[in-house]
């Protein structure tokens, strides 16, 4: 017996089923793409946060080192200035003593 050719309604129904299967697969593919994109975005954000924190730490360490160097330089300059002032005071001590003696002793 010869095989009967499907009716137009049967052909339409088969096509509908076929398209439904393809639509379901496309939906699953889209959901997977979205899931992967969300995961990748989260990874990018986490890496950016880590990199940002690391960059901020490095900057603050470098800036702190510069400030400490400046503090040491200011201490050194202050010590030098104090020493110069002390030396100047010692050099002028005898002159000051003479002026005080002259001022308090009658001539």
C-alpha positions as CSV (number, residue, x, y, z in Angstrom):
1,X,0.0,0.0,0.0
2,X,1.2,3.4,-0.8
3,X,1.9,5.8,2.0
4,X,-0.6,8.6,2.3
5,X,0.6,12.1,2.0
6,X,0.0,14.1,5.1
7,X,-2.8,16.6,5.0
8,X,-2.1,20.3,4.9
9,X,-3.2,20.6,8.6
10,X,-0.8,17.8,9.6
11,X,2.0,19.5,7.7
12,X,1.2,22.8,9.5
13,X,1.1,21.0,12.9
14,X,4.5,19.3,12.2
15,X,5.9,22.7,11.2
16,X,4.5,24.2,14.4
17,X,6.1,21.5,16.6
18,X,9.4,21.9,14.7
19,X,9.3,25.7,15.2
20,X,8.3,25.3,18.9
21,X,11.4,23.0,19.5
22,X,13.6,25.6,17.7
23,X,12.1,28.4,19.8
24,X,12.7,26.5,23.0
25,X,16.3,25.8,22.1
26,X,16.8,29.5,21.2
27,X,15.3,30.5,24.6
28,X,17.7,28.1,26.4
29,X,20.6,29.4,24.3
30,X,19.6,33.0,25.2
31,X,19.3,32.1,28.9
32,X,22.8,30.5,28.8
33,X,24.2,33.6,27.1
34,X,22.7,35.9,29.7
35,X,23.9,33.7,32.6
36,X,27.4,33.6,31.1
37,X,27.3,37.4,30.5
38,X,26.2,38.0,34.1
39,X,29.0,35.8,35.4
40,X,31.6,37.5,33.2
41,X,30.3,41.0,34.4
42,X,30.6,39.9,38.0
43,X,34.1,38.7,37.4
44,X,35.1,41.9,35.7
45,X,33.6,44.0,38.6
46,X,35.5,41.8,41.1
47,X,38.7,42.2,39.2
48,X,38.2,46.0,38.9
49,X,37.5,46.2,42.6
50,X,40.6,44.2,43.4
51,X,42.8,46.2,41.0
52,X,41.4,49.5,42.3
53,X,42.1,48.5,45.9
54,X,45.6,47.4,45.0
55,X,46.3,50.6,43.0
56,X,45.0,52.7,46.0
57,X,47.2,50.8,48.4
58,X,50.2,51.3,46.2
59,X,49.5,55.0,45.8
60,X,49.0,55.5,49.5
61,X,52.3,53.6,50.3
62,X,54.2,55.7,47.8
63,X,52.6,58.9,49.1
64,X,53.3,57.9,52.7
65,X,57.0,57.2,51.8
66,X,57.3,60.7,50.2
67,X,55.7,62.3,53.3
68,X,58.1,60.4,55.6
69,X,61.0,61.5,53.5
70,X,59.9,65.1,53.7
71,X,59.5,64.8,57.5
72,X,63.1,63.4,57.7
73,X,64.4,66.2,55.5
74,X,62.6,68.8,57.7
75,X,64.1,67.2,60.8
76,X,67.5,67.3,59.3
77,X,67.1,71.0,58.3
78,X,65.8,71.8,61.7
79,X,68.8,70.1,63.4
80,X,71.2,72.0,61.1
81,X,69.4,75.3,61.8
82,X,69.5,74.6,65.5
83,X,73.2,73.8,65.4
84,X,73.9,77.0,63.4
85,X,71.9,79.0,65.9
86,X,73.8,77.4,68.8
87,X,77.1,78.1,67.2
88,X,76.2,81.7,66.5
89,X,75.0,82.1,70.1
90,X,78.3,80.7,71.4
91,X,80.3,83.0,69.1
92,X,78.3,86.0,70.4
93,X,78.3,84.9,74.0
94,X,81.5,86.6,74.9
95,X,80.4,89.8,73.2
96,X,77.0,89.7,75.1
97,X,78.8,89.0,78.4
98,X,81.0,92.0,77.8
99,X,78.0,94.2,77.1
100,X,76.3,93.0,80.2
101,X,79.3,93.6,82.4
102,X,79.7,97.1,80.9
103,X,76.1,97.8,81.5
104,X,76.1,96.8,85.2
105,X,79.5,98.0,86.2
106,X,80.2,101.7,86.7
107,X,83.1,103.1,84.8
